[in-house]
Amino acid sequence: MGESAVLALGLVNPLATLVIDDAAGRMCAKFLGLHVVGTLGLVARAKRSGWIDSARLVFNEVHAAGLWLDEQIIEKVLRELGESPDS
């Protein structure tokens, strides 16, 4: 589903949290007053909530599926979550 479809769903469901990684899509969502989070933020929330045991494992799986995530940002998030960036 493209960013425009996600934005349209967000306009219909303004209490929803939209998951958008694309910078332009995130900017549009914020301009429209919609709540947006990226993949890294979503995984971090899942880890903090206890829904997953390892954010690193999820990041590896997301990367293997073809989504590019900045390794420096991943390492920063992992440190904030108390996980070793090297595991």
Backbone bond lengths (Angstrom), bond angles and torsions (degrees), N, CA, C in turn:
res aa  C-N    CA-C-N  psi(-1)  N-CA   C-N-CA  omega(-1)  CA-C   N-CA-C  phi
1 M - - - 1.448 - - 1.524 107.50 -
2 G 1.309 117.49 130.65 1.454 121.51 -178.61 1.515 112.77 -79.08
3 E 1.319 114.17 168.10 1.468 119.62 -178.56 1.514 112.39 -58.92
4 S 1.342 117.92 -38.31 1.470 119.37 -178.43 1.525 110.80 -64.13
5 A 1.322 117.41 -36.65 1.471 120.01 178.02 1.526 110.51 -68.29
6 V 1.327 116.67 -39.27 1.467 120.37 178.05 1.526 109.99 -64.75
7 L 1.329 116.99 -42.03 1.461 120.60 177.63 1.528 111.13 -62.24
8 A 1.325 116.52 -41.14 1.468 120.16 178.29 1.522 110.27 -62.04
9 L 1.323 117.25 -42.85 1.469 120.11 177.29 1.522 110.82 -62.99
10 G 1.324 116.31 -38.06 1.459 120.34 178.36 1.517 112.65 -64.53
11 L 1.329 117.00 -35.53 1.467 120.10 177.92 1.521 111.07 -68.80
12 V 1.328 116.71 -33.53 1.467 120.81 178.04 1.524 110.67 -76.34
13 N 1.347 116.05 -31.84 1.471 122.58 -178.92 1.525 109.24 -123.04
14 P 1.330 117.94 75.69 1.463 120.50 -172.06 1.535 114.77 -64.96
15 L 1.320 118.71 -15.08 1.457 120.27 177.87 1.525 112.01 -87.20
16 A 1.327 117.38 -6.47 1.459 121.92 -179.00 1.523 111.17 -72.67
17 T 1.307 116.21 152.76 1.453 122.34 170.70 1.515 107.43 -99.41
18 L 1.320 116.65 121.60 1.458 122.07 -178.59 1.515 110.22 -89.66
19 V 1.319 117.05 138.98 1.457 121.91 176.19 1.527 107.37 -104.20
20 I 1.336 114.64 107.12 1.467 121.66 -178.74 1.525 107.99 -137.37
21 D 1.330 116.57 127.61 1.458 121.07 177.39 1.528 112.21 -98.06
22 D 1.309 116.89 -27.74 1.460 122.23 -177.93 1.530 110.15 -64.04
23 A 1.335 116.82 128.23 1.470 121.57 -176.05 1.524 112.20 -59.06
24 A 1.325 117.87 -43.90 1.462 120.62 -179.49 1.527 110.73 -66.34
25 G 1.320 116.51 -39.95 1.466 120.49 178.02 1.521 111.67 -64.03
26 R 1.330 116.75 -40.31 1.468 121.14 178.21 1.530 110.74 -64.90
27 M 1.342 115.78 -40.39 1.453 120.20 179.59 1.538 110.42 -63.96
28 C 1.324 116.53 -42.38 1.462 120.44 178.10 1.526 110.95 -62.91
29 A 1.326 116.42 -43.36 1.467 120.42 179.92 1.522 110.58 -60.57
30 K 1.313 116.57 -45.40 1.465 120.15 179.69 1.526 110.79 -65.00
31 F 1.323 117.41 -40.07 1.465 121.70 177.85 1.524 110.47 -60.01
32 L 1.336 115.91 -37.59 1.463 120.88 179.96 1.526 112.71 -80.97
33 G 1.325 116.64 -0.15 1.460 120.88 178.84 1.517 113.71 77.86
34 L 1.326 116.64 21.70 1.459 120.89 -178.85 1.525 109.96 -94.62
35 H 1.316 115.24 149.27 1.463 120.55 178.89 1.522 108.56 -82.74
36 V 1.334 116.20 127.30 1.461 120.64 -175.85 1.521 110.28 -132.98
37 V 1.308 114.79 145.41 1.461 122.39 175.73 1.527 106.94 -140.65
38 G 1.333 116.08 151.31 1.459 119.91 177.05 1.520 110.87 -95.56
39 T 1.303 115.93 178.26 1.460 121.01 -179.96 1.522 111.40 -58.76
40 L 1.332 116.74 -43.65 1.464 119.72 -179.88 1.523 111.12 -60.92
41 G 1.316 116.32 -43.25 1.461 120.53 178.81 1.519 112.23 -65.77
42 L 1.309 116.33 -37.98 1.461 120.49 178.94 1.525 110.79 -64.82
43 V 1.318 116.64 -44.29 1.466 120.65 178.78 1.530 109.98 -65.29
44 A 1.328 117.37 -41.16 1.467 120.77 178.52 1.530 110.52 -61.30
45 R 1.319 117.93 -41.67 1.471 120.90 177.47 1.523 111.21 -62.60
46 A 1.323 115.34 -41.67 1.468 119.75 179.73 1.528 110.54 -62.81
47 K 1.318 117.14 -41.37 1.462 121.64 179.06 1.524 110.24 -65.58
48 R 1.331 117.18 -47.29 1.472 120.91 -179.56 1.526 112.27 -63.37
49 S 1.318 116.09 -30.68 1.461 120.83 -179.26 1.525 112.60 -84.79
50 G 1.328 116.94 -6.88 1.454 120.78 179.43 1.522 114.22 82.72
51 W 1.316 117.09 12.46 1.467 120.85 -179.71 1.526 111.82 -77.68
52 I 1.341 115.98 -24.22 1.466 120.65 176.02 1.518 107.89 -132.04
53 D 1.332 116.08 153.62 1.458 120.67 179.38 1.519 112.31 -90.25
54 S 1.327 116.83 -31.23 1.453 120.39 -173.90 1.521 111.08 -135.60
55 A 1.333 115.84 114.24 1.461 119.94 174.79 1.526 109.47 -69.39
56 R 1.333 117.34 -37.01 1.464 121.44 -179.41 1.528 110.44 -58.56
57 L 1.325 117.24 -43.28 1.459 120.82 179.31 1.526 110.83 -61.19
58 V 1.313 116.93 -42.37 1.467 120.80 179.03 1.525 110.10 -66.07
59 F 1.334 117.54 -43.48 1.462 120.08 178.54 1.533 110.48 -60.28
60 N 1.332 116.71 -40.53 1.470 120.24 178.00 1.527 111.12 -63.20
61 E 1.326 116.64 -41.43 1.462 120.45 179.97 1.527 111.52 -67.83
62 V 1.327 116.57 -39.44 1.462 120.81 177.95 1.529 109.68 -63.90
63 H 1.320 115.89 -42.77 1.465 120.42 178.34 1.537 110.52 -63.10
64 A 1.321 116.67 -43.77 1.473 121.05 179.39 1.529 111.39 -62.57
65 A 1.329 116.33 -28.57 1.466 120.36 179.22 1.528 112.04 -78.96
66 G 1.359 116.80 -7.50 1.458 119.49 174.96 1.515 116.60 110.86
67 L 1.330 118.25 1.69 1.463 120.16 178.30 1.521 108.74 -90.92
68 W 1.330 116.03 123.62 1.456 120.30 179.42 1.516 109.52 -83.57
69 L 1.324 116.12 129.34 1.458 122.49 175.17 1.523 107.81 -127.89
70 D 1.322 116.79 139.17 1.455 122.08 -178.26 1.533 109.97 -65.39
71 E 1.327 116.19 121.04 1.466 121.32 -175.11 1.525 111.89 -63.19
72 Q 1.316 118.75 -36.20 1.470 120.99 178.83 1.524 111.01 -64.61
73 I 1.324 116.59 -39.35 1.466 119.88 178.57 1.526 109.81 -70.15
74 I 1.334 117.00 -39.54 1.464 120.19 176.91 1.528 109.96 -58.75
75 E 1.333 116.87 -45.93 1.459 120.47 179.90 1.523 111.46 -61.23
76 K 1.324 117.08 -39.26 1.475 121.23 178.32 1.532 110.01 -63.77
77 V 1.321 116.89 -46.03 1.463 121.11 179.59 1.526 110.24 -62.84
78 L 1.330 116.89 -43.28 1.466 119.99 179.71 1.528 111.17 -60.98
79 R 1.330 117.31 -42.67 1.471 119.80 177.40 1.522 110.74 -61.88
80 E 1.342 117.33 -41.95 1.469 120.93 178.61 1.525 111.73 -62.80
81 L 1.344 116.03 -29.63 1.462 121.35 -179.93 1.528 112.74 -88.30
82 G 1.340 116.43 -0.98 1.462 120.19 -179.82 1.512 113.82 79.36
83 E 1.323 117.61 19.19 1.456 122.13 176.72 1.518 108.92 -103.97
84 S 1.297 115.46 147.91 1.457 120.43 176.98 1.523 109.29 -75.78
85 P 1.324 118.14 126.92 1.461 120.40 178.26 1.523 113.26 -62.94
86 D 1.330 117.22 -20.20 1.462 121.18 -175.52 1.517 113.77 -93.16
87 S 1.328 118.61 1.01 1.472 118.91 -175.95 1.488 112.21 -83.10
